[in-house]
C-alpha cells in the first residue's frame, strides 16, 4: 500500500500529504509490519536508515499507539475523523502532520486520536521519509488541520 502510494504521489504539496498519510496508516497498527515488510519499505521509502531507522524502531517499540491501546491488542488507524496540516513545503522538502483516529476491535474509538509529523524529501522521482519530527499536540493538530475528504 505505502509503496503504491509513493509511486502515485506527485511532486506537489498534495502529493507529499498523500504519501505521508499512506505511510502513517501503514505504520501505525498492531501487529506492526513484519521485519521483511519494514525492510522493503525502508529500502524504498526512507532517505537514510541511519537517520531514521524504521526497522529498528519497530523492533524496539511495537506499540505505536502512544499507550492508547494496551500492548498486544490489535488496532489500526483511520482517516475518517482525521486531519492533515502542511507545516512547510519548499520544492523538494515537505513537513506534513497527520492526525488519525484509532480503530480497536473493528470500531473507531470515539476519543482516541494520534498525531505524527514527518519530514519528506523528493528524491529519484518520489517522496521519501527523511525523519519523524516531534508532532504538534494532537489537540492542536485537530484544531488547525484540514479534514480528509474521504476516510480510509
C-alpha positions, 0 to 999 in steps of 0.5 A: 500500500505505502509503496503504491502510494509513493509511486502515485504521489506527485511532486506537489504539496498534495502529493507529499500529504498523500504519501505521508498519510499512506505511510502513517496508516501503514505504520501505525497498527498492531501487529506492526509490519513484519521485519521483511515488510519494514525492510522493503519499505525502508529500502524504498521509502526512507532517505537514510536508515541511519537517520531514521531507522524504521526497522529498528524502531519497530523492533524496539517499540511495537506499540505505536499507539502512544499507550492508547491501546494496551500492548498486544491488542490489535488496532489500526488507524483511520482517516475518517475523523482525521486531519492533515496540516502542511507545516512547510513545503519548499520544492523538494522538502515537505513537513506534513502532520497527520492526525488519525483516529484509532480503530480497536476491535473493528470500531473507531474509538470515539476519543482516541486520536494520534498525531505524527509529523514527518519530514519528506524529501523528493528524491529519484522521482518520489517522496521519501521519509527523511525523519519523524519530527516531534508532532504538534499536540494532537489537540492542536493538530485537530484544531488547525488541520484540514479534514480528509475528504474521504476516510480510509 
